[in-house]
Amino acid sequence: MATPPHIQPDPDLQTGLQYLRAGWFDRAEPLFRSAYARHGDRPEILHYLAVCLSQRGALADAEVLWRKAIAKDPNEPMLSYNLGLAARRLGKLDEAAKRFRDTIRRAPTHIEARLALAGIHIDQQRFAAAERELSEVVGNLDRALEHADGAQLRPVQARSRNMLGHVLYRLGHYEPALEILELALRDAGEDTARRAQIQGDRALALGGMEHHDEAIAEAGKALTLAPENASLHHVLGFVLYFAGRVSDAIVPIQRALEIDPSFAPALKTLALAQTAAEKLDDAIDSLQRALRQNPRDRDAILQLSFVYIATDRFQEALDTLEPHLKAMPDDVRALNNQGLALRGLKRLDEARRALKRASRHATDDPMVLTNLGAVLVDLGRPAEARSLHEHALRGLPGDSRILTNYGICLVALGDRDRAREALDDALASNPANNVALAARAGLDA
């Protein structure tokens, strides 16, 4: 942002700018404060001072200054972009998205603002919106790369394709993700850090396609390039977990948390692996750590309530879900878990109401339907439950839990032959299903 031509250059402002460009923010800040004391709310001085404040972590104060600067110069894209960055770091994602959109409206070719907006969409799990934004960025950069001086854009194109590949993976479009990530590797050239990140996302996409050995190998290659990258250790643990190698998965995830103890996704994946390894107390500890960092983390709330239910700690499950359901009363998965916890406490009418509410919002969700059916059987209403279990089985035809609930329902209806068949199918799907084993033994007795 240039000094207006009719104002004589200020010595403090000039020297402060030199320090700013050199990265000496602590030296620049007092000079900008001196210039501010003389000239007041000039937008460029407010901006430079805000940059210094943000660099030393005083984000809230920097945000105030950028707002003042925008009030003075509302059409300057740099101001709205930097305010967006500050808002994002403060966790104000909606505000950040608004500021990045303002920047794009005033400067449609502002690539960094577009990538930042796509990043917000990813943070908010709005992956379709992120895909649209990133596809447009990648297309524009492809056209720019055709020009003689386009080679300088390859690093930003590598980053854009990397982000797009990750979004496609999150949308379940694994093959297109791999294609985009292969192009990203080409654009990355010898940038080791970027190549490692791309290979990490390739590992995730390969895992999504159930090419588990290739996914594990790709994650290993990524870690060879960046052995201290917490995200890549998490990727390796993640693909190992979904390859069924639960014990092997725990070690790299724990390594990710040694590098970055606040890495919430790693805490939640670790809890999944610990749950699968029947280390339920460890899983609870991991999820409680995640919630101490962010009490509104929906995935951690749902996981923790599920583990509490699995360990018959039903009241603790309800206590975990209560604040979340006050904020999001129609969250189907939370209502489902609430219904299971209430059933565990024998509060059957309340359980039925919670699961009925969930079923109104997710009319075809197999687990909600079968859990509602199980409660109806508990209430002595198996005739109503039967159709719910049959509907659930159309969605998940071989699921051991649904087959077990269906078999118990058929026992209550006196249809012993079909009940025996359903329970046998449940045990064929999962021989360790203790509820099915007990029901089958009771049927034989």
Secondary structure, DSSP 8 states (H G I E B T S, - for coil): ----TTS---HHHHHHHHHHHTT-HHHHHHHHHHHHHHH-S-HHHHHHHHHHHHHTT-HHHHHHHHHHHHHH-TT-HHHHHHHHHHHHHTT-HHHHHHHHHHHHHH-TT-HHHHHHHHHHHHHTT-HHHHHHHHHHHHHHHHHHHTSTTGGGGHHHHHHHHHHHHHHHHHTT-HHHHHHHHHHHHHHHTT-HHHHHHHHHHHHHHHHHTT-HHHHHHHHHHHHHH-TT-HHHHHHHHHHHHHTT-HHHHHHHHHHHHHH-TT-HHHHHHHHHHHHHTT-HHHHHHHHHHHHHH-TT-HHHHHHHHHHHHHTT-HHHHHHHHHHHHHH-TT-HHHHHHHHHHHHHTT-HHHHHHHHHHHHHH-TT-HHHHHHHHHHHHHTT-HHHHHHHHHHHHHHSTT-HHHHHHHHHHHHHTT-HHHHHHHHHHHHHH-TT-HHHHHHHHHHH-
